[in-house]
Amino acid sequence: MNKFKLLLGPMRVPFLILTPACVLLGLGTAVWTIGQVNGWHFVLALVGAISAHVSVNAFNEVFDFNSGLDARTQRTPFSGGSGTLPARAEMARPTLVMAWVTLGITAFSGLYFVILRGPAILPLGLVGLLLLYAYTPWLTRNPLLCLVAPGLGFGPLMVMSAHFALTGAYSWTAFVASLVPFFLVSDLLLLNQFPDVEADRSIGRRHIPILFGRRTASLVYNLFLLLAYLTIILGVIFGLLPAISLIGLLTAVIAIPAGLRAFRHAENIPGLIPAMGMNVLVNLLTPVLVGIGLLIR
């Protein structure tokens, strides 16, 4: 029981709420497309998605601990890992086991939908499983892949997989809706890299803040915020999203101050932390609001 409690740290439980927000978006696109969906299928898709999130978190904790990064990282409430493994090194192996077990749960969930819906969902599932393992040791060495991989995982892969699992088909509505978390979650990880520039550079990582500096990275951050909201607007204009999904734009009242603060305090980590908190709220609330707009038929 004590070990299980310690595993809650590497799970990063407070951050797992992002997954239901993104899966809700897939539920919304499915309901808007076909009407009623199977509740058990939604639960299974959600379990698979949460397991995937736990898996990537646990792999990240183990790889960062083994590389020595944890000893060099400036931890904040929103970045730098849970701190569990540096404090309790004996938990590294159980954390790695948890990473593989939850990856297996995700794989079996996906296999069920392959059997139920057909092989068209298989490419998304295979790319998703690859991302879970490859993100920390390999993708963080490529600035473009490091930027887009988190958004790809929580956006097109998660939202469109949930949509396909519930409907048995892909749709442009699901794709457009998935671009909202694509831009926002990419931004979430981008901003969280700001405090870790020196530590990440020391172990060979190459991401936008390292290569181009935090100030330039803050411009990329603001561009992705703009693209997330522009996606919602264009989705409505082209009839792929209902007009009521524009309620997702309400979070701009949080996003605009976050973007301004990210630019002004790009080199001042204590001053940046409020923007990191606002960034989390934008990531959680925007897909939920768009998803609610899709559910109101």
Summary of the structure (lengths in Angstrom):
residues: 297
radius of gyration: 18.6
end to end distance: 45.1
largest distance: 54.4
contacts: 1079
relative contact order: 0.14
helix: 84%
strand: 1%
